[in-house]
């Protein structure tokens, strides 16, 4: 089963990346199939889907934002970046080899951006230093992390300004709409609108949903799986 998402986060506040048109151009350049394959090495281990929540979740699973998702349009991205005023400024992707899927995905994204005409470079470090850089918009343009699913979208790290610096009124309004909705349907609509905003604003992109591999012997009884393995009442008959 899918267990979480591999995500690309954009600096939306400082320097060249504060230009929404340039972020849109970068989004246009992304081929998520290639990136996910580079990260996990086997198509059976991931699903490409724009949803920030589990696609199988009837309440929160959504494809909102798919109109700008997984385009892989290098020439279109190059033209869009030029129209937005991009002059070859450096785009810095911070990463760490301590997490191979994050690191390998960063290599693929960087290559895609270079092929689309961006001056993309990688700054790698140990995980602790990476986390320091990730928390400071002055030290990154883009970064990738893998994140397990949350039970509610309001818990997503992408919505917190301390994660990648995103500070837009639409985020607070969307969270309020989810929390204060008078029905599950209304809450779902509020989330779909917020997810669409994340893509259209160029705040972040789900690169793929990674699989969690769980194994149990055929003789085990009572084993269950929710978002994580549930071992209560599991047993092996004598």
C-alpha positions in Angstrom: 0.0 0.0 0.0 1.1 3.6 -0.5 2.5 5.0 2.7 3.4 8.6 2.1 4.6 11.1 -0.5 7.9 12.3 -1.9 7.6 16.1 -2.2 9.4 19.0 -3.8 9.1 22.3 -1.9 9.7 25.7 -3.4 11.1 28.8 -1.8 8.2 31.3 -2.3 9.6 34.2 -0.3 13.2 35.2 -1.1 15.2 35.9 -4.2 14.5 34.7 -7.7 12.1 32.1 -6.5 9.8 34.7 -5.1 8.7 35.2 -8.7 5.6 33.1 -9.1 6.1 32.9 -12.9 9.5 31.3 -12.4 8.0 28.8 -10.0 5.3 28.0 -12.5 7.9 27.4 -15.1 9.8 25.0 -12.8 6.6 23.2 -12.2 6.1 22.9 -15.9 9.5 21.3 -16.3 8.9 18.4 -13.9 8.4 14.9 -15.2 7.3 13.1 -12.0 7.4 9.6 -13.6 11.1 10.0 -14.3 11.7 11.5 -10.8 9.9 8.8 -9.0 11.6 6.1 -11.0 15.0 7.7 -10.1 14.1 7.8 -6.5 12.7 4.2 -6.0 14.1 2.3 -9.0 11.0 0.1 -9.6 7.6 1.2 -10.8 5.8 -1.2 -8.4 7.2 0.8 -5.5 5.4 4.1 -6.3 2.3 5.8 -7.7 2.4 9.1 -9.5 -0.6 11.2 -8.3 -0.9 14.9 -7.4 -2.7 14.2 -4.2 -1.1 15.3 -0.9 -3.1 12.7 0.9 -3.6 9.0 0.3 -5.3 8.6 -3.1 -7.4 5.8 -1.6 -8.8 8.0 1.1 -12.4 8.7 0.2 -12.4 12.0 2.2 -9.1 13.5 1.4 -7.8 11.8 -1.7 -7.8 14.3 -4.6 -6.3 15.0 -8.0 -6.9 18.8 -7.6 -4.0 20.6 -9.4 -3.6 18.0 -12.1 -3.9 20.6 -14.8 -0.4 21.8 -14.0 1.0 18.5 -12.7 3.6 16.2 -14.3 3.9 18.1 -17.6 7.6 17.5 -18.3 7.5 20.3 -20.8 11.1 21.5 -21.1 10.6 23.9 -24.0 7.4 25.3 -22.5 9.2 25.8 -19.2 12.0 27.5 -20.9 9.7 29.9 -22.7 7.6 30.5 -19.5 10.8 31.3 -17.4 12.0 33.8 -20.0 8.6 35.4 -20.1 8.7 35.7 -16.3 12.0 37.5 -16.4 14.4 34.7 -15.6 18.0 35.8 -16.3 20.0 32.7 -15.4 20.0 33.2 -11.7 21.2 30.2 -9.7 18.6 27.7 -8.5 20.0 25.9 -5.5 18.6 22.5 -4.5 19.7 21.5 -1.0 19.8 17.7 -0.3 21.4 15.0 1.7 22.7 11.6 0.6 21.6 10.3 4.1 18.2 9.6 2.5 18.8 8.0 -0.9 15.3 8.5 -2.3 15.5 12.2 -1.6 19.0 12.5 -2.9 18.3 10.5 -6.1 15.2 12.5 -6.8 17.1 15.7 -6.4 19.6 14.5 -9.0 16.8 13.9 -11.5 15.0 17.2 -10.8 18.3 19.1 -11.2 18.9 17.5 -14.6 15.4 18.2 -15.7 15.8 21.9 -14.8 19.1 22.2 -16.5 17.6 20.7 -19.7 14.8 23.3 -19.4 17.4 26.2 -19.3 17.7 26.8 -15.5 21.0 27.3 -13.8 20.3 24.6 -11.3 22.9 23.4 -8.8 23.0 21.0 -5.9 24.2 21.7 -2.4 24.5 18.5 -0.4 25.3 17.9 3.3 24.6 15.6 6.2 21.0 15.4 7.3 21.3 17.8 10.3 22.9 20.5 8.1 20.3 19.9 5.4 17.5 20.4 7.9 19.1 23.7 9.0 19.3 24.9 5.4 15.7 23.7 4.6 14.4 25.8 7.5 16.0 29.0 6.2 14.7 30.4 2.9 17.9 32.4 2.4 19.8 29.1 2.0 17.7 27.2 -0.6 15.6 27.5 -3.8 14.2 24.0 -3.7 14.4 20.8 -1.5 12.9 17.4 -1.5 11.7 15.3 1.5 9.7 12.2 1.9 6.7 12.5 4.3 4.3 9.8 5.7 0.6 10.4 5.3 -1.4 12.5 7.8 -4.9 11.6 8.9 -6.0 15.2 8.1 -4.6 17.6 5.5 -4.3 20.4 8.1 -1.4 18.4 9.6 0.6 18.5 6.4 4.1 20.2 6.8 3.6 22.0 3.5 1.0 24.2 5.1 3.3 25.4 7.9 5.3 28.5 7.3 8.2 27.1 9.4 8.7 24.2 6.9 9.5 26.0 3.6 8.5 29.5 4.3 5.1 29.5 2.6 3.1 32.4 4.0 0.0 33.1 1.9 -3.4 34.1 3.2 -5.0 31.4 1.1 -3.4 28.8 3.3 -4.9 30.1 6.5 -8.2 30.5 4.8 -8.1 27.0 3.4 -7.2 25.5 6.8 -10.1 27.4 8.4 -12.5 26.2 5.7 -11.5 22.6 6.4 -11.8 22.9 10.1 -15.0 25.0 10.3 -17.0 23.3 7.5 -20.5 22.3 8.3 -20.2 18.9 6.5 -17.7 16.4 5.3 -18.5 17.3 1.7 -17.9 21.0 2.4 -14.6 20.2 4.2 -13.4 18.1 1.3 -14.2 20.9 -1.2 -12.1 23.3 1.0 -9.2 20.9 0.9 -9.5 20.4 -2.9 -9.4 24.1 -3.4 -6.3 24.4 -1.1 -4.5 21.6 -2.8 -5.2 23.2 -6.2 -3.8 26.5 -4.8 -0.5 24.8 -3.8 0.1 23.8 -7.4 -1.2 26.9 -9.1 0.9 29.1 -6.7 4.0 27.0 -7.2 4.3 26.3 -3.5 5.2 22.6 -3.7 4.7 19.4 -5.7 4.0 15.8 -4.9 6.5 13.8 -7.0 5.0 10.4 -6.1 3.5 8.2 -3.5 5.9 5.6 -2.2 4.8 2.1 -1.2 5.2 0.6 2.3 6.2 -3.0 2.1 4.8 -5.1 5.0 5.2 -8.9 5.2 3.7 -11.5 7.5 3.7 -15.3 7.6 0.6 -17.1 6.3 0.1 -18.6 9.7 -0.2 -15.2 11.5 -3.8 -14.4 12.6 -5.3 -11.0 13.6 -2.7 -8.9 11.9 -4.1 -5.6 10.4 -2.8 -2.6 8.7 -4.1 1.0 9.0 -1.6 3.8 8.3 0.9 1.6 10.2 1.0 -2.1 11.1 -1.4 -3.0 13.9 -0.1 -5.8 16.0 -2.6 -5.8 18.8 -4.3 -9.3 18.9 -2.0 -10.7 16.3 -0.9 -14.2 17.1 0.6 -17.4 15.7 -1.5 -20.4 16.7 0.4 -23.1 18.6 
